[in-house]
Amino acid sequence: MTVSVWQEQAEPAAEVNHDVAIIGGGLVGSYAAGLLTAAGRDVAIIEARFPAAGASGRNAGFVHLGMRHLYSEAIEMFGHTLARDVWNLTADNVNRMRRFAKEFCVEHEEKGATFVSTDGAESAEMRKSVKLAQGDGFQVEFLNRDPFERGFKVAMFHPSDFAIQPAQFTNALVSSSGATLYQNDEMADIT
């Protein structure tokens, strides 16, 4: 990284000490900071700009059950037990995120999520996925129609999915973490 002559001549920053330094004030860093402070550690969050300035504040805020693969595809790839375990983790995460949203008074929409298919093979795989997921106790529904009337074949609905205001949520995590926040403090070197 290059610096200007003015930055080179600036007084060095005061030395600070913490048990743990987390680089980045996004969702992952702020949540980790809260866990570490709860465990009794003195934590610093070092953020180049401000919390949620990066991807954590620019995403759509979707909180979904499952993975990017349909449940049937996940079973094929990882085996039934592992796929079910991962989906159970994501179901727990949906519930945890909902509790956080309510606890922190973060804007969120409880509308579920609809996934659509565009062709016959994808529709068959979606139908298979819903049947397998329901058999394992997951809340999913199969819609044998296009709920949007835009030319899709079928749809799958996850009623527990929702969307959260991600920047607001990240800032709430930082504020509640108990960590010391150093913002507008780009990290150039770790010694």
Summary of the structure (lengths in Angstrom):
residues: 191
radius of gyration: 21.6
end to end distance: 16.0
largest distance: 68.2
contacts: 534
relative contact order: 0.22
helix: 42%
strand: 15%
